Each structure stands twice: as structure tokens, then as C-alpha cells.
Amino acid sequence: MLVDAGAGQCSVDGDLTLATAGALWRQLRSSGLLRGASSVDLSQVKESDSAGLALLIAWRASCQASGGDLVVKDLPERLSALARLTDAQAMLSA
């Protein structure tokens, strides 16, 4: 679940997986967090997979396309390992 704290700040609480990525993307789209600068705290993510990694990469690309960026805080180890494995670390770094 996306928790919007306002001013481009948010967190994800729960899973960041194939089962949740579609709903999370719809929340992001309706919240306006796909445009401009955003910051997401992932410290409360319990499960994650490659769909979660893809969502973060797409989210960052969307923010950058509108002149901003996405800062990812507390990337879970599993997502960090997937990013290293797929050479996607640079796509998540500010």
C-alpha cells in the first residue's frame, strides 16, 4: 500500500511484488507521484520481487521524464540483490 505523506514524500507499506505492482502503479498515477521529484521510503516493505524492481525503475523514469527524480530510501536487501544481479543499480541511484 502506498502511503502519501505529501510534498512528494511517500512510503510503501507491505509487499512490492507482482501481486501488488499493478494496484500500486494505479495509486501512483492517481496521486501525482509519477511526476516531478519524489522520495519513497521502502523500510516497511515485507516481500519484494522483480516486478517490484521494475515498478521502481518505471517510477524513476516517469519522474525523470517530467524533470524530477525519484529518491529511493531503505531499499530492501532482496531488491538490492536483484538490482545488482540485473545491473540495474544505476537505475535506482539518484
C-alpha positions in Angstrom: 0.0 0.0 0.0 1.2 3.5 -0.9 1.3 6.0 2.0 1.4 9.5 0.6 2.9 12.0 3.2 2.5 14.9 0.8 5.2 17.2 -0.8 6.4 14.3 -2.9 7.2 12.1 0.1 5.7 8.6 0.5 6.3 5.1 1.7 5.3 1.6 0.7 3.9 -0.5 3.5 3.5 -4.2 2.7 4.6 -6.2 -0.4 6.2 -4.9 -3.6 5.6 -7.9 -5.8 3.8 -9.0 -9.0 0.6 -9.4 -7.0 0.7 -5.7 -5.8 2.6 -3.8 -8.5 -0.5 -3.1 -10.7 -2.5 -1.6 -7.8 0.5 0.4 -6.6 1.1 1.8 -10.1 -2.6 2.9 -10.2 -2.2 4.6 -6.8 1.0 6.3 -8.0 -0.7 7.5 -11.2 -3.7 9.0 -9.3 -1.5 10.6 -6.6 0.6 12.6 -9.0 3.8 11.0 -7.6 4.9 9.8 -11.0 5.7 13.5 -12.0 8.4 15.7 -10.7 10.5 14.9 -7.6 9.5 12.2 -5.2 11.0 10.3 -2.4 9.9 6.8 -1.3 10.8 5.0 1.9 10.8 1.2 1.5 11.7 0.3 5.1 8.2 -1.2 5.6 8.3 -3.5 2.5 8.0 -7.1 3.6 8.2 -9.1 0.4 9.6 -8.0 -3.0 10.4 -9.4 -6.4 11.4 -8.5 -9.9 8.0 -6.8 -10.5 8.7 -4.5 -7.6 12.1 -3.7 -9.1 10.5 -3.0 -12.5 7.9 -0.7 -10.8 10.7 1.3 -9.1 12.6 1.7 -12.3 9.5 2.8 -14.2 8.6 5.2 -11.4 12.0 6.8 -11.5 11.9 7.0 -15.3 8.5 8.7 -15.1 9.7 11.3 -12.6 12.8 12.0 -14.7 10.7 12.4 -17.9 8.9 15.3 -16.1 12.1 17.0 -15.0 12.3 15.5 -11.5 13.8 12.3 -9.9 12.9 9.6 -7.5 15.0 9.1 -4.4 14.7 5.5 -3.0 15.3 5.2 0.7 15.9 1.9 2.6 15.9 -0.4 -0.5 15.2 -3.9 0.9 18.2 -6.3 0.5 16.2 -8.6 -1.8 15.6 -5.7 -4.2 19.2 -4.5 -3.9 20.4 -8.0 -4.8 18.0 -8.2 -7.8 19.3 -4.8 -8.9 22.9 -6.0 -8.7 22.1 -9.2 -10.5 20.5 -7.4 -13.4 22.9 -4.5 -13.5 20.0 -2.1 -12.6 21.7 -0.4 -9.6 22.3 2.8 -11.6 18.6 3.0 -12.5 17.7 3.3 -8.8 20.5 5.7 -7.7 20.0 9.4 -7.6 
